[in-house]
Amino acid sequence: MRMGAAHRLGWLGKPRGDIVYLGRAEPDLCAGKLALPQTVTGRNNDGNNGSRLSLSVTPTAPQLLVVARWRGEPRAGVGLTMPRNVLVSLRGGAAGEGYLLPADAASVEAGLRFTDGTVQMLPKPAARLEFYDGGQTLRIGAKHSSATHLFWQAHGRIEAGSRLALAVFLGSGAHSVEAAEVRSDGTPGEFRPVVAPFTPSGPAAFRRNVALDPLGLAGREVLFRFLVETRNGRASAAWSEVAAGQPVLGDWPTAGPIQRSIGGYVAEQSCQQTFHFNHVPANVPLELAFEFEGGEPVVIEGLSVHPASGAVAREFDHGVVLVNPSLGEQTFELARLLPGRYFRRFQATANQDTAVNNGQPAGPSFTLGALDGVFLVSEDHPQ
């Protein structure tokens, strides 16, 4: 790795000590819930039946850091000595303030829109609810030779500073969102664009997050309409994690019910692994589960769960690396984490980010934006 304008190869040097997970300073939500070390086995130690452990946790913040240390016997009947898969899952939650996906599919209001602007509501149930890519997802589809759009709609009361956040997967055409103030008689006024038309591509979720203050609807009841274009008389869409409210994590409003999993491994040698769950429902009980491949014994030597991000700092001979995988900002107290050491940003080349990497001192604390990272140089290291 070369250092910016200095083009110095290998400038970081060797790592010093272990990776520091900032979230471990927060309270342990599973303290006292599990006697450690604990051995987990399946029904039969034949390599075919998996083993599982679960416990209830209640996050006090919209993200969760799980730190585990474990070791396990290799799978029986497998010629090679290889690690076993682990799946760490977080499940549960409920719709919080501003969460717009309904609790059940039978209550979904859906319809078709035509060229002249008229709409035709569809009989219920018009959609189904499922979990996809970890988030609650509404799938909807319809056929009509002359309709231009298929939509579903939901009511919400908009407070000042609110944002609309959503994710979509592949659909029949361009997606968009409109909103109208609900009149005193319960009918909607004029619909105005909230999210301009966009067409998702690829298997990953396509996310949108927009401020609602420009609509001038703060303090009012609003009807949101989520539309997808028809193609050849058919329309389909998958809308996920839709919420409109004040942000609870970065720019993101409250999270709804989740079923999210992160993969890991267990080997014969003891090893520590961390799992960071971003944007989770807070202040409601969730099931945290560990599913181990095969039924052979697994010894859980250590386990802690923290209502915090997975932010990390790694010290090196000539610098430090800071990483923030959270959806919100993260401040690193460098003077406390690495006392006696002082850092600066390296000087970037013209083709790099010169606004961030400008050669200036980092100071005693350093704040990173969401999903960001930075390399800092020791003050005693030459430019």
CORLINWO-V51936 format. One record per run of one state. SS is the DSSP state (~ for helix, > for strand, _ for the rest). FROM is the first residue (numbers start at 1). LEN is the number of residues. If there is no record, write none. Layout:
SS,FROM,LEN
SS,FROM,LEN
//
This chain:
_,1,1
>,2,2
~,4,3
_,7,1
>,8,2
_,10,5
>,15,1
_,16,4
>,20,2
~,22,4
_,26,2
>,28,1
_,29,9
>,38,3
_,41,10
>,51,8
_,59,4
>,63,10
_,73,11
>,84,9
_,93,6
>,99,1
_,100,5
~,105,3
_,108,1
>,109,6
_,115,4
>,119,3
_,122,5
>,127,6
_,133,2
>,135,9
_,144,3
>,147,12
_,159,3
>,162,8
_,170,5
>,175,8
_,183,5
>,188,1
_,189,3
>,192,7
_,199,7
>,206,6
_,212,1
~,213,3
_,216,4
>,220,10
_,230,1
>,231,1
_,232,2
>,234,13
_,247,2
>,249,1
_,250,2
>,252,1
_,253,5
>,258,9
_,267,4
>,271,8
_,279,6
>,285,8
_,293,5
>,298,9
_,307,5
>,312,5
_,317,2
>,319,6
_,325,5
>,330,4
~,334,4
_,338,5
>,343,3
_,346,1
>,347,1
_,348,10
>,358,1
_,359,2
>,361,1
_,362,3
>,365,4
_,369,3
>,372,7
_,379,5
//
